[in-house]
Amino acid sequence: MIPAIQRPTLTDIRWLLVSLGLVMALHVAHLALWVSAAIVMLGLWRYAIAIGKLDFPRLMILLPLTVLGGLGIMLTYHGLFGRDASVALLVIMLSLKLMETNSRRDFMLLTFLSYFLTTTAFLFNQSVVVGLVMLLPIICLTATLVGISHPNGSLGWRHPLRLSGIMLAQAAPVMLALFLLFPRVPGPLWGVPQDSYRGMTGLSDSMEPGNISQLSLSGAIAFRAEFKGEIPKLSQLYWRGPVLWHFDGRSWRMSSNRLNLPREMLRVQGAPTLYSVTLEPHNRNILLMLDMPTSLPSNALLTRDYQVQSREPVRTRIRYDVSSNLNYTLAARLDGHERELALQTIDGENPRAQALAEQWVSSGKSPEQIVQTALTMFREQPFSYTLSPPLLGANPIDDFLFNTRSGFCEHYASSFTYLMRAAGIPARVVTGYQGGEVNSVGNYLIVRQSDAHAWSEVWLEGRGWTRVDPTAAVSPLRIESGIAAALPESNALPILSRRDFPLLRKLYLSWDAVNNNWNQWVLGYDQQRQLDLLSRLAGNRLSWQDLTIGMMLAVGVIGLAIGLAMLRGKQIKTDKLQRLYAKFLSKLESAGIKRASHEGPLDFGQRAAARLPHKAQAISQISGLYADLRYGSKASAQALERLRNLIKGFKAS
């Protein structure tokens, strides 16, 4: 008799351990060190059991290990919920499950859970590299399923691997059809745990000396922008972020929305600049647009000072099509309360800066002349632009203007805005990004965190809020050519923001173009993009019903094509065993006993033995031996030779 359930072989265990190892490797970078060590220890322990060196652990050992694993996760990750804790807990539980895995059912359960664990790698990183690397554990997990499901038991490593590759290749066209045609729903199907948002970098809603200079040390991409026409000059690319009004002597903050002031009036001239922004997640409500935005993304808000904000924090990569006008007049008239906000200073602080501004006013200079005087001071006096400015004292504006004279953009924007206010000119600080790097491979703009910037806006009669960038007076190269050209200590910058590795930068830009296409057409393939793409291909607007019908037809056609390709030009081939059994069936058929198409060899053998009782023993021997050779796990050349002799000597009459 053939056993109903075969135990997995040593080869199956090896496949499972290798597959699990590849899955765990996807997560090792964000697992605690002790979790990685536990995975390795439990894997080696299970292999020692497989080769007979150790026995399976008893429940009295597994239960404490499980409790310790759970407690360890809770203490390490401060709880059992959230992205990091949940993935680590799943990793530990899967590894412990190995210690009691000894049946096909257990192997299949572990394999399917490992498929799920593989996909959780996208919770940490959704790059094309991770997508490609994930293929390796998926192939090995599928090969594991092939091995434990095969009726003949142990197989060599080549056959499961080859069959796994063939099945996944056959599934790829179906996967592509479902990806393109399966109706998308607006918004995600599930939420991402809160701890997924830790470590995101980006602008803040406040600014103090050191904030932006620290951000400029990051080479992370803030966003990418694709322009419908020619990309504007770098000196025109001011990406507007938080507008800061309140100054407490050291830091600048946004004004409260509870003031209910009317929105500033915007007048634009010339044609708008059309572009698309792909914004990386930063866990804030800030949406970056060029000065000045004239159309908004869907579900976005526009504040009274023309900051564009999302209704929810940006926690996933988003893309929006917008327009801006680079020639504009903002707030030709200034509200009284708004003027008061824009002139706020603190009495008694920074007396030297106050005295300097009063000197400019008493000399009879107009507001425009005072602005130029301040810029001339920054340009002609020994101020320097640096990522490593000295610390400032109790009066930071005075200390910077008259002592250290070394700073980054936030130092210049802060001190210039303060001087303007002290001179009676309404002024405020604007933070955001300036410039970017043109990727000629994909013809789009890359803006990194190192491009973070701060500038000033002053209100001038008849001109409204006017952008003034005091950093440009100190370091024109920063505005015209980017931060790497402006800083002598460029080695402090992230390597991808520097210019001393041209070959590396060229390779990186080529790779970033690949990543950008991945972001746009795979990760960013949302409902709107799906409908737009398929409507262009079909020539008319499609509905959800059209997509559903198209998806079903496409999957059916692909399945039919694959089936025909597999069968085309192929005939059913028989092996030696089948040919021997066919001779046996032929001898029985000559005696009037024909095998029905639904009968297995053992059932047919019982029926034939009942019809020919004098040949019952020979028929049972042949049928049983054939079944063992065809479906059993102990096939051998000797058994095949014995079957040949039995059939050769068999006579039905």
Secondary structure as the mmCIF struct_conf table of DSSP 4:
data_model
#
loop_
_struct_conf.conf_type_id
_struct_conf.id
_struct_conf.beg_label_comp_id
_struct_conf.beg_label_asym_id
_struct_conf.beg_label_seq_id
_struct_conf.end_label_comp_id
_struct_conf.end_label_asym_id
_struct_conf.end_label_seq_id
BEND BEND1 ALA A 4 ILE A 5
HELX_LH_PP_P HELX_LH_PP_P1 GLN A 6 PRO A 8
HELX_RH_AL_P HELX_RH_AL_P1 LEU A 10 ALA A 25
TURN_TY1_P TURN_TY1_P1 LEU A 26 HIS A 27
HELX_RH_3T_P HELX_RH_3T_P1 VAL A 28 HIS A 30
BEND BEND2 LEU A 31 LEU A 31
HELX_RH_AL_P HELX_RH_AL_P2 LEU A 33 ALA A 50
TURN_TY1_P TURN_TY1_P2 ILE A 51 GLY A 52
BEND BEND3 LYS A 53 LEU A 54
HELX_LH_PP_P HELX_LH_PP_P2 ASP A 55 ARG A 58
HELX_RH_AL_P HELX_RH_AL_P3 LEU A 59 TYR A 77
TURN_TY1_P TURN_TY1_P3 HIS A 78 HIS A 78
BEND BEND4 GLY A 79 LEU A 80
BEND BEND5 GLY A 82 GLY A 82
HELX_RH_AL_P HELX_RH_AL_P4 ARG A 83 LYS A 97
HELX_RH_3T_P HELX_RH_3T_P2 LEU A 98 GLU A 100
BEND BEND6 SER A 103 SER A 103
HELX_RH_AL_P HELX_RH_AL_P5 ARG A 104 THR A 119
HELX_RH_3T_P HELX_RH_3T_P3 THR A 120 LEU A 123
TURN_TY1_P TURN_TY1_P4 PHE A 124 PHE A 124
BEND BEND7 SER A 127 SER A 127
HELX_RH_AL_P HELX_RH_AL_P6 VAL A 128 VAL A 133
TURN_TY1_P TURN_TY1_P5 MET A 134 MET A 134
HELX_RH_AL_P HELX_RH_AL_P7 LEU A 135 SER A 149
TURN_TY1_P TURN_TY1_P6 PRO A 151 ASN A 152
BEND BEND8 TRP A 157 TRP A 157
HELX_RH_AL_P HELX_RH_AL_P8 ARG A 158 LEU A 181
BEND BEND9 PHE A 182 PHE A 182
HELX_LH_PP_P HELX_LH_PP_P3 PRO A 183 ARG A 184
BEND BEND10 PRO A 186 GLY A 187
BEND BEND11 LEU A 189 TRP A 190
HELX_LH_PP_P HELX_LH_PP_P4 GLY A 191 PRO A 193
HELX_RH_3T_P HELX_RH_3T_P4 GLN A 194 TYR A 197
TURN_TY1_P TURN_TY1_P7 ARG A 198 GLY A 199
BEND BEND12 ASP A 205 ASP A 205
STRN STRN1 SER A 206 MET A 207
TURN_TY1_P TURN_TY1_P8 PRO A 209 GLY A 210
HELX_RH_AL_P HELX_RH_AL_P9 ASN A 211 LEU A 215
TURN_TY1_P TURN_TY1_P9 SER A 216 LEU A 217
STRN STRN2 ILE A 221 PHE A 227
BEND BEND13 LYS A 228 GLY A 229
HELX_LH_PP_P HELX_LH_PP_P5 GLU A 230 LYS A 233
HELX_RH_3T_P HELX_RH_3T_P5 LEU A 234 GLN A 236
STRN STRN3 TYR A 238 PHE A 247
BEND BEND14 GLY A 249 ARG A 250
STRN STRN4 TRP A 252 MET A 254
HELX_LH_PP_P HELX_LH_PP_P6 SER A 255 SER A 256
HELX_RH_3T_P HELX_RH_3T_P6 ASN A 257 LEU A 259
HELX_LH_PP_P HELX_LH_PP_P7 LEU A 261 MET A 265
STRN STRN5 LEU A 266 GLN A 269
BEND BEND15 GLY A 270 GLY A 270
HELX_LH_PP_P HELX_LH_PP_P8 ALA A 271 PRO A 272
STRN STRN6 THR A 273 LEU A 279
HELX_LH_PP_P HELX_LH_PP_P9 GLU A 280 PRO A 281
BEND BEND16 ASN A 283 ASN A 285
STRN STRN7 ILE A 286 LEU A 287
STRN STRN8 MET A 289 LEU A 290
BEND BEND17 ASP A 291 MET A 292
STRN STRN9 PRO A 293 SER A 295
TURN_TY1_P TURN_TY1_P10 SER A 298 ASN A 299
STRN STRN10 ALA A 300 LEU A 302
TURN_TY1_P TURN_TY1_P11 ARG A 304 ASP A 305
STRN STRN11 VAL A 308 SER A 310
BEND BEND18 ARG A 311 GLU A 312
BEND BEND19 THR A 316 THR A 316
STRN STRN12 ILE A 318 SER A 324
BEND BEND20 LEU A 326 LEU A 326
STRN STRN13 ASN A 327 LEU A 330
BEND BEND21 ALA A 332 ARG A 333
HELX_RH_AL_P HELX_RH_AL_P10 GLY A 336 ALA A 342
TURN_TY1_P TURN_TY1_P12 LEU A 343 LEU A 343
TURN_TY1_P TURN_TY1_P13 ASP A 347 GLY A 348
BEND BEND22 GLU A 349 ASN A 350
HELX_RH_AL_P HELX_RH_AL_P11 PRO A 351 SER A 362
TURN_TY1_P TURN_TY1_P14 SER A 363 GLY A 364
HELX_RH_AL_P HELX_RH_AL_P12 PRO A 367 GLU A 380
BEND BEND23 GLN A 381 PRO A 382
STRN STRN14 SER A 384 TYR A 385
BEND BEND24 LEU A 387 SER A 388
HELX_LH_PP_P HELX_LH_PP_P10 PRO A 389 LEU A 392
BEND BEND25 ALA A 394 ASN A 395
HELX_RH_AL_P HELX_RH_AL_P13 PRO A 396 ASP A 399
HELX_RH_PI_P HELX_RH_PI_P1 PHE A 400 THR A 404
STRN STRN15 SER A 406 GLY A 407
HELX_RH_AL_P HELX_RH_AL_P14 CYS A 409 ALA A 422
TURN_TY1_P TURN_TY1_P15 ALA A 423 GLY A 424
STRN STRN16 ALA A 427 GLN A 434
STRN STRN17 GLU A 437 ASN A 439
TURN_TY1_P TURN_TY1_P16 SER A 440 ASN A 443
STRN STRN18 TYR A 444 ARG A 448
HELX_RH_3T_P HELX_RH_3T_P7 GLN A 449 ASP A 451
STRN STRN19 ALA A 452 LEU A 460
TURN_TY1_P TURN_TY1_P17 GLU A 461 ARG A 463
STRN STRN20 GLY A 464 VAL A 468
HELX_RH_AL_P HELX_RH_AL_P15 PRO A 470 VAL A 474
HELX_RH_AL_P HELX_RH_AL_P16 PRO A 476 SER A 481
HELX_RH_AL_P HELX_RH_AL_P17 ILE A 483 ALA A 486
TURN_TY1_P TURN_TY1_P18 PRO A 488 GLU A 489
HELX_RH_3T_P HELX_RH_3T_P8 SER A 490 ALA A 492
BEND BEND26 LEU A 493 LEU A 493
HELX_RH_3T_P HELX_RH_3T_P9 ILE A 495 SER A 497
BEND BEND27 ARG A 499 ASP A 500
HELX_RH_AL_P HELX_RH_AL_P18 PRO A 502 TRP A 518
HELX_RH_PI_P HELX_RH_PI_P2 ASN A 519 LEU A 523
TURN_TY1_P TURN_TY1_P19 GLY A 524 GLY A 524
HELX_RH_AL_P HELX_RH_AL_P19 GLN A 527 ALA A 538
TURN_TY1_P TURN_TY1_P20 GLY A 539 GLY A 539
BEND BEND28 ASN A 540 ASN A 540
HELX_RH_AL_P HELX_RH_AL_P20 TRP A 544 LEU A 567
TURN_TY1_P TURN_TY1_P21 ARG A 568 GLY A 569
HELX_RH_AL_P HELX_RH_AL_P21 LYS A 576 SER A 590
TURN_TY1_P TURN_TY1_P22 ALA A 591 GLY A 592
TURN_TY1_P TURN_TY1_P23 SER A 597 HIS A 598
HELX_RH_AL_P HELX_RH_AL_P22 PRO A 601 ARG A 611
HELX_RH_3T_P HELX_RH_3T_P10 PRO A 613 LYS A 615
HELX_RH_AL_P HELX_RH_AL_P23 ALA A 616 TYR A 631
BEND BEND29 GLY A 632 SER A 633
HELX_RH_AL_P HELX_RH_AL_P24 ALA A 637 GLY A 649
#
